[in-house]
Amino acid sequence: MFSCLENYQIFQGLDELFIILGQLWPVNNNVQRTLMASEQ
């Protein structure tokens, strides 16, 4: 079993991961739109 502190650190790590993914996601969408637009 994880201790409370280990659980907290895991969730904090996931939180940071989601923040990073959230920052990358709009960039990813923009790249896809740009590619679609350039193909037409």
Backbone as numpy.savetxt, mean C-alpha at the origin, in Angstrom:
# Nx Ny Nz CAx CAy CAz Cx Cy Cz
1.94 -18.39 21.07 1.10 -17.17 21.07 1.97 -15.92 21.07
1.46 -14.87 20.47 2.16 -13.59 20.49 1.84 -12.86 21.79
2.81 -12.15 22.30 2.55 -11.28 23.44 1.86 -10.02 22.92
1.32 -9.23 23.84 0.63 -7.99 23.45 1.58 -7.06 22.70
2.82 -6.98 23.17 3.78 -6.08 22.54 4.08 -6.53 21.11
4.25 -7.84 20.92 4.52 -8.36 19.58 3.33 -8.10 18.65
2.12 -8.32 19.17 0.92 -8.02 18.39 0.89 -6.57 17.97
1.20 -5.69 18.90 1.19 -4.25 18.62 2.19 -3.91 17.53
3.37 -4.50 17.61 4.41 -4.22 16.62 4.00 -4.74 15.24
3.35 -5.89 15.20 2.89 -6.45 13.93 1.84 -5.53 13.30
0.88 -5.09 14.12 -0.17 -4.21 13.60 0.40 -2.87 13.17
1.38 -2.38 13.90 2.02 -1.12 13.53 2.72 -1.28 12.19
3.37 -2.41 12.00 4.04 -2.70 10.73 3.05 -2.78 9.58
1.91 -3.44 9.82 0.87 -3.53 8.79 0.33 -2.16 8.46
0.16 -1.35 9.49 -0.34 0.01 9.31 0.58 0.79 8.38
1.87 0.71 8.63 2.84 1.41 7.80 2.82 0.87 6.37
2.65 -0.45 6.25 2.60 -1.08 4.93 1.41 -0.55 4.13
0.24 -0.45 4.80 -0.95 0.04 4.11 -0.81 1.51 3.72
-0.13 2.28 4.55 0.10 3.70 4.22 0.95 3.78 2.95
2.00 2.94 2.89 2.88 2.93 1.71 2.09 2.48 0.48
1.29 1.42 0.64 0.48 0.93 -0.48 -0.52 1.99 -0.93
-1.10 2.70 0.05 -2.05 3.76 -0.26 -1.41 4.87 -1.06
-0.14 5.14 -0.79 0.58 6.17 -1.52 0.93 5.70 -2.93
1.21 4.40 -3.07 1.59 3.87 -4.37 0.38 3.65 -5.28
-0.79 3.37 -4.67 -1.98 3.00 -5.44 -2.40 4.06 -6.45
-2.52 5.35 -6.05 -2.89 6.37 -7.03 -1.87 6.48 -8.17
-0.61 6.32 -7.85 0.45 6.37 -8.88 0.23 5.23 -9.87
-0.07 4.06 -9.34 -0.32 2.89 -10.17 -1.50 3.13 -11.09
-2.58 3.72 -10.57 -3.77 4.03 -11.37 -3.44 5.02 -12.47
-2.67 6.03 -12.15 -2.30 7.05 -13.14 -1.47 6.45 -14.26
-0.57 5.55 -13.90 0.27 4.89 -14.91 -0.61 4.08 -15.86
-1.57 3.36 -15.30 -2.46 2.54 -16.13 -3.29 3.41 -17.07
-3.79 4.54 -16.54 -4.59 5.45 -17.38 -3.75 6.03 -18.50
-2.51 6.38 -18.17 -1.61 6.96 -19.17 -1.32 5.93 -20.27
-1.10 4.68 -19.87 -0.84 3.63 -20.85 -2.04 3.41 -21.76
-3.24 3.39 -21.16 -4.46 3.20 -21.95 -4.64 4.35 -22.93
-4.40 5.56 -22.46 -4.58 6.74 -23.30 -3.59 6.74 -24.47
-2.37 6.28 -24.20 -1.34 6.30 -25.25 -1.57 5.21 -26.29
-2.32 4.16 -25.91 -2.59 3.08 -26.86 -3.64 3.48 -27.87
-4.55 4.38 -27.50 -5.66 4.76 -28.38 -5.21 5.69 -29.50
